[in-house]
Amino acid sequence: MTRTDPRRAEIARNTNETEVTVRLDLDGTGQSRVKTGVGFLDHMLDQLAAHALLDLDVDARGDLHIDMHHTVEDVGIAIGQALRQALGDKRGIRRYASIDLAMDECLTRVAVDISGRPYLVWKVEFSSPKIGELDTELIREWFQAFTQNAGITLHVENLHGKNNHHIAETCFKALARVLRVALEIDPRTAGAIPSTKGAL
């Protein structure tokens, strides 16, 4: 028995600070159309979709005249909510995955449990306050918002790295690769929920 119903979601999140729409297909081919007004975030989300084989559309309008914080955080919230909604009861998924992902001088380790229990462990440091126009501290904010709203346990640790662009990119690519494995339907489970409790 394998799951055949579509694992898709659409989220619209509108506040006084941002308007964000996300469309997500967990069983896509890595296609993305991302427009947030934050160039580096767009680049990272394109990487996320491509390496996780998710189809991802993001349209965000935020108060960028103030700063990028609200937009980056709310995009993370909306993508996390879409992931949680698309997963449903998580029946048949592999649930766990981890990877050590290399990019030139950089090595980042990411592990995930699609657990229903949101928790982020973040051991990543940047030597510069900005990558392009993006404040590097907002990268953690995106991961925190995504993790909390997706309802997953996520560990992200940069083991080696000097180039801040590489450090950030390995975080997103490693997240993508663990999601690709953990979200896959495992044909050996016969559609069961991957927990001895019977629920996630």
N, C-alpha and C positions, 0 to 999 in steps of 0.2 A: 504494500500500500504506500503510495506517495501522495504528497499534497499537490493538488491541481488548481485550487482557487487562487486568483491573482493576489499577490502580496503588494498592494499599492496603497498609497495614502495621499491626501491633499490637505494641507494645513494653511489657514489664513489667520495671521496674527496681526491685529491692528491696535496700536496704542497711540497716545499723544506724541510719542517719540519716533515710532517706526510703523511702517506697513510692510509686512513680509508675507509672501505666498511661496509655498514649497510644494512641489509635486515629486513623489518618490516612488520608484518601482524597484523592489529588491531583486527582482529576477530580470534585470535589464542587460544591456550590453556595454555599459560604460559611457553612455551618451550624457552630455551635460549642456545646460544653457543657464549660465549663472550671471546675474547682474545685481551687484550689491552696492556699487559706488565705491567699493574698497578694492582696489586692483589686486593687491597681494592676496586678499581673502578669496577673490574670484579664482585666482590661479590655484590656490590650495584646494578649493572645492572641486575644481576641474580634475585635479589629481585624485581626490577622494573618489569621485565617481568612476574615473577610468580604471583605477586599480582595485576597486571593490566590485566592479561590474554592476554598479547601480546606475539607473537612469535618474538624473536629478535635474530639476528645474527650480531655480531660485530667483525670485524677483523681489528686491528689497529697496525701499525708499526710507531713508532715515535722516535724522537731524545732524548731518555731517558738518554743518556750519558751526556746531558746538564742538564735537569731536566724533571719533569712530566707535566709541564704547557701546552705545546703545544698539547701533546697527550690528556690530560683530556679535554681541551677546544675544540679541533677539534672533539673528539668523541661526545661531547654535541651538537656541530653544526650539525654534520651529522645525529644524531638521531632526532634532531629537524626538520631538513629538510625532513627527511623521514616521520615523523608524518604529517607534513603539506601537503606533496605530497599525502600520503595515504588517507587523509581526503577529498581531492577534494574540492567541494563547501560546504562541511559540512552539506549537506542536510540530515535531519532526526535525527541528533544527539540531545542528551539531553542538551548539551552545558555547563551547570553549575554543580558544585559539591563542597562539602567541607567535611572535616572530622577532628575530634580530635582523634589522634592515640596515644595509650599508649604502652610503652614497659618498663616494670619494673618501675624504678623511673622517667622515661622520658615521657613527653607528648608534642606532636607537632601538631600544627594546620596548615592545608593546605587548600586553596580554589583556584578554577580554573574557568576561563571563557575562553572557546574556541572561542575567540572573533575576531581573525585576527589582534588584536592590542597587540603587545608584550610589556609586562611590568612586571617586577619582584619586589616584595617587600620582602626583606630578613631580618628577625629579628632572627638571629641564632648566638650564640657565642660559641666558643670552648675554653676550658681552657688549651689545649695543642696545640703546633704548628704542631703536627703530629699524625696521626692514622696509625700505622705500618710505612711504608715508605712514605705515602702520606701526603703532606702539607695540613692541614685542610683548609687553605684559598682557596685551589683549589676546594673545594666542592661548594662554592658559584660560582666560575668561571664556573663549569659545569652547574649549574642551570641557570646562566645568559645566557650562550651560547645556551642551550636547549630552554629556553623561547623565546629568540629573534628569533631563527630560526624556531621554531614551530608556532610562531605568536599567542601566548596565553598570557593571564593575569594570573599571578601566585603569590599568597601570601603564604609565608612560615614563621611560627613563632614558635620557641621553647618556650613553656611555663614553663616547668620544665625539669631538667636533670643535671646529674653530670658526667656520663660516656660518653666520647666523641664518642665512637663507637655507643652507643645507640642513641645519638643525631643525628648523621649522618644517621643511619639506619632508624630512624623514619621519617626523611625528605624524603628519597627515597620511603619508604613503603607508607607514606601518599600521596606522589605524585602518586604512582601507583594506590592507591585506588580511588582517585578522578578522575584520567584518566579513570579508568574502568567504572565509572558511566557516566562521561561527554561525553565519546566517544560512548556510547551505542546508538543504533538506538531506538528511541521512537516510538512504533507502533501507538500511538495516534496522532502523527503529520502528518500522511499520507505523509511522505517524504518531508515535507516543510523545508525550511531553517529557523532555529530558531531565527528569528529577524524580527521586524516590518519593517525594512528597506528593507528586501528581499534579503540581501546579508551580508556575514560575511568576 
